[in-house]
Amino acid sequence: MTQRNVGILLFNDVEVLDFAGPFEVFSVTSELNKDEQPFRVYTVAETKETIRAKNGLSVNPEYALTDCPSPHILIVPGGIGSREAIKNSNILNWVKTCSQDAELVLSVCTGALILAKVGLLDGLSATTHYQAFDLLREIAPKTEVVENQRYVDQDKIMTAGGISAGIDLSLYVVAKLLGQEIALKTSQYMEYHWTHPL
């Protein structure tokens, strides 16, 4: 089994569960499958300086954009900080560059705005936090915004709705890549009621 790098982008005012939920899913999956170690999960930010997540949580990114291993799976979370992130050319350029070689690109919540800003959602269906549907339509007029699904799978590009939906999408990806049995074991270990199996 090939180990996949799972890179999770961080920025100031990122929503905590947006990144912590997927971090937990992919990390637990590897912990429960120690012989294969299917995922190497790490965080990355513009610099290695401490990130102040939503509500003041301090997080130390493992990598900066300039020294980050290439992710096979790129996860872009959201939160109120996504509004500043879509103005940051360093973040936008990095996301656009990484997405070219990544196997999968996932957004959680308003992380979809970042994907939209670099054109990754053009011509696709996508979702985001329910309070940001109109903003997503404004940024990505060529995107069909889906309002009634926890997540939307468009092959390489996958988007999740608000906050906890990132856990559902991450479990879905584990199931697609490694099989539903492994994803179910992960959700059971987490005591997470996963209602959207394959």
C-alpha positions as CSV (number, residue, x, y, z in Angstrom):
1,M,0.0,0.0,0.0
2,T,1.4,3.4,-1.0
3,Q,1.4,5.9,1.8
4,R,-0.4,9.1,0.8
5,N,0.6,12.5,2.1
6,V,-2.4,14.4,3.5
7,G,-1.7,18.1,3.7
8,I,-4.1,20.3,5.7
9,L,-3.8,24.0,5.1
10,L,-4.1,26.4,8.1
11,F,-4.5,30.1,8.3
12,N,-5.5,32.6,11.0
13,D,-9.2,32.3,12.1
14,V,-9.5,28.8,10.5
15,E,-12.5,26.9,11.9
16,V,-11.1,24.4,14.4
17,L,-13.3,21.3,13.5
18,D,-12.8,22.1,9.8
19,F,-9.2,21.0,10.0
20,A,-9.2,18.9,13.3
21,G,-12.0,16.6,12.1
22,P,-10.2,15.5,8.9
23,F,-6.9,15.4,10.8
24,E,-8.5,12.9,13.2
25,V,-10.1,10.7,10.6
26,F,-6.9,10.2,8.5
27,S,-4.7,9.9,11.6
28,V,-7.0,7.4,13.3
29,T,-7.2,5.4,10.0
30,S,-3.4,5.1,10.0
31,E,-3.2,4.3,13.7
32,L,-5.7,1.5,13.2
33,N,-3.7,0.2,10.2
34,K,-0.2,0.5,11.5
35,D,1.3,-2.2,9.2
36,E,0.2,-0.2,6.1
37,Q,0.4,3.3,7.5
38,P,-1.8,4.5,4.6
39,F,-1.7,8.2,5.5
40,R,1.0,10.7,6.6
41,V,-1.0,13.6,7.9
42,Y,0.5,17.1,8.5
43,T,-0.4,20.7,8.7
44,V,0.9,23.6,6.6
45,A,0.6,27.3,6.7
46,E,2.1,30.3,5.0
47,T,4.9,30.3,7.6
48,K,5.6,28.1,10.7
49,E,4.5,30.9,13.0
50,T,1.7,30.0,15.4
51,I,-1.8,30.1,13.9
52,R,-4.6,31.6,15.9
53,A,-7.6,29.5,14.9
54,K,-11.2,30.4,15.6
55,N,-11.9,31.3,19.2
56,G,-8.2,31.7,20.0
57,L,-6.9,28.1,19.7
58,S,-3.1,28.2,19.1
59,V,-1.8,25.8,16.5
60,N,1.8,25.2,15.4
61,P,1.9,24.3,11.7
62,E,4.4,21.5,10.9
63,Y,5.4,23.0,7.6
64,A,5.5,26.3,5.8
65,L,4.3,26.6,2.2
66,T,7.9,26.8,1.0
67,D,9.1,23.5,2.6
68,C,5.9,21.4,2.6
69,P,6.0,17.9,1.1
70,S,3.7,17.6,-1.9
71,P,0.3,16.4,-0.7
72,H,-1.4,13.5,-2.5
73,I,-4.6,14.7,-0.7
74,L,-4.9,18.4,-0.1
75,I,-7.5,19.6,2.5
76,V,-8.5,23.2,2.5
77,P,-10.6,24.1,5.6
78,G,-12.7,27.2,6.1
79,G,-13.9,29.6,8.8
80,I,-14.0,33.3,8.9
81,G,-10.3,33.4,8.0
82,S,-11.1,32.1,4.6
83,R,-12.2,35.6,3.7
84,E,-8.6,36.9,4.2
85,A,-7.1,33.8,2.7
86,I,-8.8,34.4,-0.6
87,K,-6.8,37.7,-0.7
88,N,-3.5,36.1,0.0
89,S,-1.6,35.4,-3.2
90,N,0.9,33.1,-1.5
91,I,-1.9,30.8,-0.3
92,L,-3.8,30.9,-3.5
93,N,-0.7,30.2,-5.7
94,W,0.2,27.3,-3.4
95,V,-3.3,25.7,-3.5
96,K,-3.4,26.1,-7.3
97,T,0.1,24.5,-7.7
98,C,-0.5,21.7,-5.3
99,S,-3.9,20.9,-6.9
100,Q,-2.3,20.1,-10.2
101,D,-0.4,17.1,-8.9
102,A,-2.6,16.1,-6.0
103,E,-4.7,12.9,-6.3
104,L,-7.6,14.6,-4.4
105,V,-8.4,18.1,-3.4
106,L,-11.0,18.5,-0.5
107,S,-12.5,21.6,0.9
108,V,-14.5,21.9,4.2
109,C,-17.0,24.6,4.9
110,T,-15.9,28.0,3.3
111,G,-12.6,26.4,2.2
112,A,-14.6,26.1,-1.0
113,L,-14.2,29.9,-1.4
114,I,-10.5,29.3,-1.7
115,L,-10.9,26.6,-4.3
116,A,-13.3,28.8,-6.2
117,K,-10.9,31.8,-6.1
118,V,-8.3,29.8,-8.0
119,G,-10.8,28.4,-10.5
120,L,-10.9,24.8,-9.3
121,L,-14.7,24.8,-9.1
122,D,-15.4,26.2,-12.5
123,G,-17.9,23.9,-14.3
124,L,-18.4,21.7,-11.3
125,S,-21.0,21.2,-8.6
126,A,-19.9,22.2,-5.1
127,T,-21.1,22.9,-1.6
128,T,-20.1,25.0,1.4
129,H,-21.4,26.3,4.7
130,Y,-25.1,27.2,4.3
131,Q,-24.4,30.8,5.3
132,A,-21.9,31.1,2.4
133,F,-23.9,29.8,-0.5
134,D,-24.5,33.2,-2.0
135,L,-20.9,34.2,-1.5
136,L,-19.7,31.0,-3.3
137,R,-22.1,31.8,-6.2
138,E,-20.6,35.3,-6.4
139,I,-17.0,34.1,-6.4
140,A,-17.7,31.1,-8.7
141,P,-20.5,32.0,-11.1
142,K,-19.6,29.0,-13.2
143,T,-20.2,26.6,-10.3
144,E,-23.5,24.8,-9.5
145,V,-23.9,25.4,-5.7
146,V,-25.5,22.4,-4.1
147,E,-27.5,23.2,-0.9
148,N,-28.9,19.9,0.3
149,Q,-25.9,17.6,0.6
150,R,-23.2,17.0,3.3
151,Y,-20.6,16.8,0.6
152,V,-20.2,16.7,-3.2
153,D,-17.9,14.4,-5.1
154,Q,-16.6,15.7,-8.4
155,D,-13.9,13.0,-8.9
156,K,-10.7,14.8,-8.0
157,I,-12.4,17.8,-6.4
158,M,-14.6,17.2,-3.3
159,T,-16.4,19.8,-1.2
160,A,-18.0,19.5,2.2
161,G,-20.7,21.6,3.8
162,G,-20.2,23.3,7.2
163,I,-17.8,22.3,9.9
164,S,-18.6,18.7,11.0
165,A,-19.3,17.7,7.3
166,G,-15.6,17.5,6.9
167,I,-15.6,14.4,9.0
168,D,-18.2,12.8,6.8
169,L,-16.2,13.7,3.6
170,S,-13.0,12.4,5.1
171,L,-14.6,9.0,6.0
172,Y,-16.0,8.9,2.5
173,V,-12.5,9.4,1.1
174,V,-11.1,6.6,3.3
175,A,-13.9,4.3,2.1
176,K,-13.2,5.1,-1.5
177,L,-9.5,4.6,-1.2
178,L,-9.2,1.8,1.3
179,G,-12.7,0.2,1.5
180,Q,-15.8,0.7,3.5
181,E,-14.8,-1.7,6.3
182,I,-11.7,0.4,7.2
183,A,-13.8,3.6,7.1
184,L,-16.4,2.0,9.4
185,K,-13.7,0.9,11.9
186,T,-12.4,4.4,11.9
187,S,-15.8,5.9,12.6
188,Q,-16.5,3.3,15.3
189,Y,-13.2,4.1,17.0
190,M,-14.1,7.8,16.9
191,E,-17.6,7.0,18.2
192,Y,-18.8,9.1,15.3
193,H,-22.3,8.2,13.9
194,W,-21.4,8.1,10.2
195,T,-24.7,8.1,8.3
196,H,-23.3,8.4,4.8
197,P,-21.3,5.2,4.0
198,L,-20.7,4.3,0.3
